[in-house]
Each structure stands twice: as structure tokens, then as C-alpha cells.
Amino acid sequence: MSTASETDAPDTTGSVLAEQLLRLTRRLHRIQKRHLEPLGITPAQSRLLRTVAHLSTGQPPRMADLAARLEVVPRAVTTLVDGLESADCVRRVPDPANRRVIRIELTDTGRATLRRLRNARTGAAEEILAPLTADQRDVLGGLLNALADAPPELPC
């Protein structure tokens, strides 16, 4: 008696949900990118700006802090900082305690850009959530929190 191969097996609920999440993620990225384009900022630069603002309690973050927080290689942060620095959104400043360390701080232009980014992100979120009622949005928020707060899987 032959058995069905994995490719012949019907989709499980998990694989259908995974595909739905991937489609939604792609849609989110497209809509967010469209809302950010008029600002001249990429989604990756937007994330870096928000991270600099978040980590800037006390003294500005180091490049290594940003790379760790964004879970990217330091070279990727350097490229993003270069672009944002040329747009006058951030500046590199030496660490007063260690001249070899460079910190990244927001400029006034960067703070203004962050405000505009928040408005663009709100617009993108409203576009995505438009089909949902207030109750559905509450349920979705709870589900997303449950997924985001779930402990990471252990490697096999």
C-alpha cells in the first residue's frame, strides 16, 4: 500500500495560517513602503530611527548597540546610518569616555522626521485595519500580543 508523499498531503491548518501570515506581511511591507516613500525614508531607515530614539535614554546608542537591537550585522547599520546622516537625520558623535567608540544621535531633522514617520505608519495601519470592526481589532491585538510574547522555540 502506498502512502501519500509530503507534497501530496493536504495543507494543515498551520501551513494555511503560515501562508496567510506571509501574505499579510508582504502586504504590510508594500503599504508601509508606499506611505514612507514621500518622506524619502526606507522601512529599514525608519526602523533604525525609531531604535535610535528608543535607545537614546541617557546617552546615544553605539553602532554595536543598534546592530544588536536590530539583529543585523554592524555593516548593515553603517549603511543605514550613512544614508540617514546624509539626510541630516542622525549624526555620529564620539563617546566622551572612549574616543574609539562612535555613538549615533538624532538631529532636530531626525526628530521631525520621526514625527512624520509616526503619522505615515498610522496611515498605513489604518489602511490595513480598515476592513475590521473595533471589536475585531481588539481581538487581533490580543492575538498579536500572544504571538509576539510567546517564548522562542528551542533548536532541534
Disulfide bonds with the S-S distance in Angstrom:
none
